[in-house]
Amino acid sequence: MSTILIKNAQVVNEGTTQALDIYIKDGRIEKIASTIDTTADREIDAEGLHLLPGLIDDQVHFREPGLTYKADIYTESRAAVAGGTTSFMEMPNTVPNTLTQKLLQDKYDIAQDTSLANYSFFMGAANDNLDEVLKTNPRDVCGIKVFMGSSTGNMLVDNETALENIFRNAPTLIATHCEDEATIKANLARYQEQYGEHITIDMHPLIRSAEACYLSSSKAVALAKKNNSRLHILHISTGRETALFDNTTPLDQKRITAEACIHHLWFSDADYKRKGNFIKWNPAVKTAQDRSQILQAVLDGHIDVIATDHAPHTLEEKERPYLQAPSGGPLVQHALQALLDMVQAGKLTLEQVVQKTAHHTAICFQIEQRGFVREGYWADLVLVDLNKPYPVTRENILSKCGWSPFEGHTFSSTIVHTIVSGNLAYSGGKVIEVGSGHRLLFNR
């Protein structure tokens, strides 16, 4: 493993930005100082660049196994490192669903051979697999995923006894998708009665409504409080839900945490007319007011982390009529650039971006020696040029699906280098095939 010396970087870390050199050896940050004169195998002159901890995305769908015509771990990890995401946590609604420890291990085996980013995989919960859930090792598995509303896949946990048992006995963090299925079904039936097969995308946030989200999220919070569970609610999409969370307890002491996703911070229901099914997600993108309230919750600490819910589908699938088009879209390649645009717009600071995409994710999941620029920690780093625009075109999209909801947009910033576990994985517009990322470990 080669040594790397980064010179003259503006290092954004733990609430400050300062000019520093960083020396990397054996995959880790060996030294941080104002000036380092050590010889290295590779020297990067970072004059004019900002250095951040690599993003840790706690919610992605990389589609392998079983759905690899949409995406796979190799292609999507390439897109991740090109976007400055150095670690990901992947969801269990693959085919077959990840509902046994054997199937979970199969995914780790694939990632060990193919992933260019660091990786972890959620164990899936169902109505009838508690025995398998309880075998999950908190040390090397990021958490248990519970779909409290159906989404892509077939993993709805709607049995009350099963839910109670999972929340009471889960050996590690529970991550939930929260939408109330009964409410969604009633809304859909009402719209189908009125419009038949001619339901349009603008009705999506009315069918998968704010009420459906709040009913399910509040139920999850109540279950967690009753059982003292470690609960993490994913992709908050309404302003009302943000009041369910605490912003006074230190993050490392919180038992209930929450995530916001890029699309709920960027788009609103006004964008359906322009973007159509390409911004069809579950939970749905909702109103501009919801978007503003979610951003405020990120800023004031009611929401703890920012992620993507990267969930690619093919162009052909997304171009189907509303009722046939699947929900989800590719985001991992452009998440950091989107957030840096928000910095330029004055909505976030660089320090807040780092906090919500790296520091807090590492604290929330108790990730071992990642998420910070610290001596002794793994070197998961991204260097960005805040003054070099980057247009999103079909030609530079790396996700296997070949499209992006940001297509046609020019970001204000460019990802210049990404370092994963001490290896230069992306540089000068090209992915460097350096071998596998590392399996994440957790201090539990």
N, C-alpha and C positions, 0 to 999 in steps of 0.2 A: 504494500500500500504506500503510495507516494506521499511526500510531505507537500504542504501548500502554505505559502505565505501571502496573506492579503495585506496590502499596504494602502494607507491613506483613505480608509473607508469611513463614512459617517455611520456609526453603529447606533441603531435604534434598539434599545433594550432596557427593560425594567424602568420605564418612565423617563429615560433620558436619551439624548442624541449627542454623541461626541466623536471626534476624530480619533481613530484607533487603528493599530495593526493587530492582526490575528494570525497565529501560527498553529497549523493543524498537523498532527502526527498520529499515526496509527488510528485514524478515524475520529480522533477527538481533538477538542480545542486544548492545546497544551499551554499556550501563553496568550494573554491579551495585554497590550501596553501601548503607550503613546508612540513609541518607536521600537521596532524589533529589527535587528540586523542579521538574524540567523539566515543561513543559506538554506534554500528549499528546492525540491525537485521542480516545483512550479511556483512562479510568483505572479500574482494578479495585482496590477496597479488599479486600485479602485478610486482614484481621484475623480471626484464629481459623482460618485455613486453612493447610494445608501445601502447598508447591509442590515438585514432583518433576520431573525430566526425563521427558518422555513415554516410554512403553514402546516398545521396538523388538522386535517379535515376529518371530523368525527362522524361524517355520514356520506358515504358514497355507495353507488350500486354499479359494480364493474361487470356484472352479468355472467360471470364464469363460476361454475359450469352451467351448461344448458341453454344459454341465450347468447352464445358467442357470435352470432350473426349481427348482434347489436354492438357488442363491446367485449373486451376480455381484459384480464388483469395486466397483461403486457401493454396493450395499446393505451389503456386509460392511465396506467402509471407513467407512460411516456408523456401523455398530455399533462399529467400532474406536475412532473418535474419541470416541464417547459413553462408552467405557470407559477413556479415557486412553491408548490406544495410538496413537502418532503416526506410526509407520513399520512397514511389514510386508515380509516376504520370502515370496513365494508359490511354491507347488510346481508341478511340470510335468505332473502326471497329470490334465490337463484333456482335452477331446476336440476336436481330435486332441491326442495327447500332444506336449509341447513338445520335439521331438527334432531340430528344425532351427533355424538362426539366423533364418530367415524367420518361423517360427511363434513364436519367442521375441519378435521385434520386434513381431509382431501384438499380443501381450499388453501390451507397453510402450505401444503406440499407444492401446489401449483405456484403460489407466490414466491416460495423459496427459489424456484427455478426461473421465474420470469419477471418478477416485479422490480422495477427500477427505483421505486420509492419504498420507504419503510412501511410496514403493514401490520394490521390486526383485523380480525374478523369477529363479528357478533355471533353468538349462539342464538338460534331462533327458538322462540317459545310458541307452543300450540296448545290447544285444549287438552291434549292427551300425552304430553312428553315430559312431565315434571321430573321423572327419574333421570332423563338425559340432561335436563337443565341443571339439576343439582350436582352433576359431575363436572361442571365447568370450572376450570382452574382460574381463579382470580389473578394469578401471577402473570399469565401469558395470554389471556383472552380479555378483550376490552370491555365486554359486557353481554347482557342478555337483551335481545330485542323483542318487544311485544307490540304487535299491531293491534291497537284498540279500535281501529277502523280499518277496513280493507283498503288495500292500495294495489300496486302491481304485485301479483302473486296471490297465494291462497293461504294466508297465515292469520286470518282474523281470529283473535282470542276473544270469544264472546260468552264463554261459560263463566258464570260468576264464581263458582267454586274454584275453577282453574285459575282465574285471576287472583283470587284471594290467596291461594296456595303459592303462586309465583311471587307475589308481593311479600308474603310472610317468610318464604324460605330461600329466595334467590341468594346465591353465595356472593354476588357481586352487583355492580351497578346495573339497573334496569333502564333501558332507553325505550321510550314509547312514541309511537305514531298515534296521535289522538284526534279522532273524528268519530262522532257518534253514528253508528251504522243505521240505527232505526230512523234517525232524523234525515239522513241522506236518502234512504230508500223512500221515505214519505215525500220528501221534496221532489225526487226524481219522478215518482208516480204522478204527482200533481202536474209537473211540467209535461210529462208524456201525454197525460189526458188532454192537456190544452194544445200541445204542439205536435204530438205524434213523434215521428222520426225527424222532425225538422227543428229540434232543439239546437241552439247555436252556442258557440263558445262563451259569449257574454253572459250566458245563464249559469256557467260553471260555478262562480262564487256564490250564487244563490241556491244552487242545488247542494254543493258542499259548503254549507253556510257557516257564518260566524257562530251561530248558535250550536251547530254540530260540533265545532271545535271546542267551544267553551264547555259544553256538557261533558265531553270526554276528558279534557284536560283537568277540569275540576274534580272529576271522578278519580283520575289517576293521583292527583294531589291528596285527596281524602284517603285513598288506599295506602299511599306512602306514609302519611302521618299516622294512620292507625297502626301500621306494622313497622314503623321506623325504617322503611326501606330507603335505599339509596336510589333515588329517582332522577332521571334526566329526560326532560320532555323536548322532543325534537321539533324543528321547523315551526315555531310559533308564527301564526299568520294573522292574528287579530290583536287590536289594541286592548280589548277587554281581557284577554288571557294574561297579559303582562302583570295585572294586579294580583295574580295567583302566587307570585314569586316574591321572595324576600331580598331586599337590597341592603340590609344592615349587618347580617352575619358574615364574617369573613368566608371567602370562597372555600378554603380548605376545611371549614367546619359545616358547610351547608350539606343538608341531606337531600334537598330538592333543588335542582338547577334546570336551566333552560337554554335552548339554542335558537338563534335566528339564522336564516339562510339568505344568501346573496339575492335571490330573486324576489324575496319579500321585502328587501331593502331597496330594490332597484325599480321594479315594475309596479304598476297599479292596474285596476280594472279598466282604466282608460286605454291601456295598451293592447287589449284584446282585439280591437278593431284593426290594428296595424300588424300584430304578431300572430293572432289566431291561436291555433293549437300548439304553436311553438313556445308559448308560455302557459300551456296547460300543465299544471302541477297539482298534486294532492299533498297537503291542503292547498286550496286555490289561492292565487294572487287576488287580493281583495282591494279595498278602497285606498285612496291616497291618504286618508286619515289613519287607517290602520298602519300603512307604511310609516307614517310619521311617528305614530305611537310606538311602533316596534323599534325604530331608531332611537327614540328617547329612552326606551327601556334598556337598550344596549348601552347607552351613554350613562344612565344612572344606576346600572348594576342589577336591575331586575332580570335582565337576560345576560347570561355569563359568557357565551361563546358565539362565534360566527362560523358557519360551515356552508356547504354547497347543496347537499342532497343530489349530487351529480347522478343522473339517471338517464342514460342515452337510449333513444329509440331510433329506428331508421327513418329516413325522409319519407319513404312510402307510408309508413305507419302514421306519422304525424300529419300527412296530407289527407288522411281519411276524414269523413264527416265526423263531427264532434263526438257522437256516441260510440264510434268505433276507434277513435284515436286514443292511444294510451297516454297516461300522464307521466311527465318527467322530461328532463332535458339535460344536455351536457353543460357543465359549468366549471369543472375543476381547472381547466386551462386558463380561464380568464378571471377567476375569483379575486386574486390579488390586484390585478389591474383595475377591476371594477371598484374595489375598495380604495385604491389610490386615486381614482377619479373622484370618489367621494371626499377624499382628503383635499384635493384641489378645489372642490366646491365648498369647502369649509364645514362639511357635515361631520367629519371625523378628523382626528390628528393621527400622525404616523404612529405615535406611541400607543394610541387607542387601538389601532389596527393590529399592532403586534400583541397587545394585551389580549385581545379577543380571539385572535386566530392561532396564537402559539402559547403564551404564558398561561392563560386561563384554561385552555384545553388540556395542557399538561397537568395543571393542578386538579382540574375537575376529574380527570381519569387516573390521576396518580401515576403518570408516565415516568418511567425511570430515566433520568439524566437526558432529557430532551425538552425542547420548548423555550430554552433560554440561551443567551450567549454568555457562557460561563466556562471558566477553566475546568477541565475534567469532564465536561459534558460532550456528548456526541456532536460532531460538526454537521448540523443540519442548517444550512444557511442559504439565503437568497440575496443577490445583489441586483439592485434596480436603478435604472436611469429615469429620474422623475421628469426629465425634460426632453425625452425622446418619444414622440408619438408612435403609436402602433395600431395600424388598421387591421381589423378582423376580416379576413377573406376566406373563401373556400380553400384556397391553396395553402394557408397556414394553420388550418384547423387540424389538430392531431387526433382527436377522438375518432374512433372507428366509424361512428355514424356519419361523420363528414359535414355536420352543420352545427351552428351555434345560435342561440337567441341574440347574441351580440353581433352577428354577422352584419357588416356594413357600418358598424360603429368604429370610431378611431379613439383608442384609449390615449390618455395623456402620458403614460409611462410604458417602459419596456423592461421586461425581464432580461437581464444580461447574463448572469451566471446562477446556477443552482448547484449546491453541494449537498449530497446525501450521504450521511454516515462517513464523512471525510473524503468521498469521491466526487469529482466534478462530473455531474450528471447531465448538465445542460450548459452550453456556452455559445455565445455569438449566433444564436438562432438555430442551433443544432443540438439534438439529443445525442449524448455520448453513451454508447452501450457499454457501461462499466461493470455489468453484472447485477446481482440481486441487491435489493434493499435488505434491511434487517427486520426481523420480527420484533415488534414493540414488547417491552416488558413493563410491568406495573408494580409499584410499591404497595402491595396489599398483602 
